[in-house]
Amino acid sequence: MHAAAINYPDVLIIEDKYQMRPPRPFAPGGEIAGEVIGLGEGVTGWGIGDRLIAVPGFGGLVEEMAIPAASAFRLPESRSFAQGAALLLTYATSIHALWDRGQLKAGETLLVLGAAGGVGLAAVELGKARGARVIAAVSSEEKAEAARKSGADEAIVYPRGPFDKEASKALADQFKAAVGPKGADVIYDPVGGDYCEPALRAIAWEGRYLVVGFPAGIPRLPLNLTLLKSCNVCGVFWGAFAARDPAANQAHVEELFALWDAGKISPVVSATYPLAEAGKAIAAMAARQVIGKLVVEI
């Protein structure tokens, strides 16, 4: 193992709030980059010393680990292990969300909540690569600047929840003003909580609302809004998608590497930590103040 990225699911798994619960004891670290030091019986296509990235889900904050060969992807020599560890989980989630679930098209308007986090910045970059108009919604001016640097056409700073009825309406008005009178064709929501309903009120006719995560809590959605906008609410579970359709996931990863080579995407690693200080990285992620990705180098 050479690097492991820290993501919000690491926090949720530790707190027993994620959809899977590893048997205890376990090591966090769901996204890794490393080098092959041994091969299991019958493994082909890999050799000692090959560089790879993978998303084991947990277990990555260790010096060595075994993973299924089918889950590994080659890391080009031109990319560092830290960069490689920061790619798959966020960008593969976002490309599946926007391409498959959201059916995002060139010329459409994409509203990204939590747009300065790992999945948020990935969604901003992929939205621009698709030819969409991208509106980034974030909680600070520093995060707004990060979203603009990643290509957002506009960035808005929203207040921190929870919101009462009046504040919720004000946030909905802020979203509506940013996306324009037609509304957002696609809304990418890795935040949840009290941000969901105001964002949904800014959706376009037959828009697609992408449910990605809930660090602000699981929202209660008034379904009358979906009727009034004739919109779709789409769940995004990349891990299950990758397991059920590995060929489609492989095609997405190949496209991500092509976009990376073309300079249209680039993982933002805002800080790195040694293995002995991995707990600090997880604490920073839990505080929801991270821009881009955090990586533990091993």
Disulfide bonds with the S-S distance in Angstrom:
none
